[in-house]
Amino acid sequence: MKFLHGVNPRCDAATHETKVSQHFLVMPRYFFHIKHMRGEIDHQDEELPDKHAVWNEATVTARQMLQGIDGKLTPARDWQMEVTDEFQTTLYVLRIQAEVPK
């Protein structure tokens, strides 16, 4: 049966009337885990439509979080965001590594 825009038409055999049931699309869920001084597991998922939207959300969120570090990023205290899907498969890793040049 072909679905048009999330609508599933069904014919009721007893009355021969067409019934419509609405199907809701479930967007994939993503998590943004942070590691800085200690690991912070993201327990609240974000529903986003695709990987392009996930990348955009990751970079915007990383920028906002890095602005709030306020001098706490020092050598040996790297900052990392690991973006995973709902199955905990790693999609992206954003890493800021602080080091002293030799």
C-alpha positions in Angstrom: 0.0 0.0 0.0 1.4 3.4 -0.9 1.5 6.1 1.7 1.0 9.7 0.8 2.5 12.3 3.2 2.1 10.1 6.2 -1.5 9.3 5.5 -2.7 5.7 5.2 -6.1 5.3 3.6 -7.9 2.2 4.5 -11.2 0.9 3.2 -13.6 -0.5 5.9 -15.1 -3.6 4.3 -18.4 -3.4 6.3 -19.2 0.2 5.3 -17.0 0.6 2.2 -15.9 4.0 3.7 -12.4 5.2 3.4 -10.8 5.8 6.8 -7.6 7.8 7.3 -5.1 7.1 10.0 -2.3 9.6 10.6 1.2 8.1 10.9 3.8 10.2 12.7 7.3 10.1 11.6 9.8 9.5 14.4 13.0 11.4 13.9 16.3 9.8 14.9 17.7 10.6 18.3 21.2 11.8 19.0 23.4 12.4 22.1 26.2 14.9 22.7 28.6 13.5 25.3 31.2 15.9 26.8 34.6 15.1 28.2 36.4 17.9 30.0 38.0 17.3 33.4 35.4 14.5 33.8 33.1 12.7 31.4 29.5 14.0 31.1 27.1 11.5 29.5 24.2 13.1 27.7 21.0 11.5 29.0 18.7 13.8 27.2 18.5 13.0 23.5 18.0 15.5 20.6 15.7 14.6 17.8 17.1 15.8 14.5 16.2 14.9 10.9 19.6 14.0 9.5 23.3 14.0 9.9 23.6 17.5 8.4 21.4 18.9 11.2 23.4 16.8 13.8 26.7 18.3 12.6 25.2 21.8 12.7 23.8 21.3 16.3 27.2 19.8 17.4 29.2 22.8 16.2 26.7 25.4 17.5 26.6 23.6 20.9 30.4 23.2 21.0 30.9 26.9 20.4 28.5 27.8 23.2 30.1 25.4 25.6 33.6 26.5 24.8 32.7 30.1 25.5 31.6 29.1 29.0 34.9 27.3 29.8 36.4 30.7 30.9 40.1 29.8 31.3 39.5 26.2 32.4 41.0 24.8 29.2 44.7 24.2 30.1 47.3 21.8 28.9 46.4 18.2 29.9 42.7 19.2 30.2 41.4 18.7 26.7 37.8 19.2 25.7 35.9 16.7 23.6 32.3 16.2 22.3 31.3 12.8 21.1 28.1 12.7 19.0 26.4 9.4 19.0 23.1 8.1 17.5 20.4 6.3 19.5 22.4 3.0 19.3 25.5 4.8 20.7 27.4 4.6 17.4 29.9 7.4 17.3 29.1 9.8 14.4 31.4 12.7 15.1 34.1 13.7 17.6 35.0 17.3 18.1 38.2 17.8 20.1 40.1 20.8 21.4 43.5 19.7 22.5 45.5 22.1 24.7 49.3 21.5 24.7 52.5 23.3 25.4 54.8 23.3 22.3 58.2 21.8 22.7 
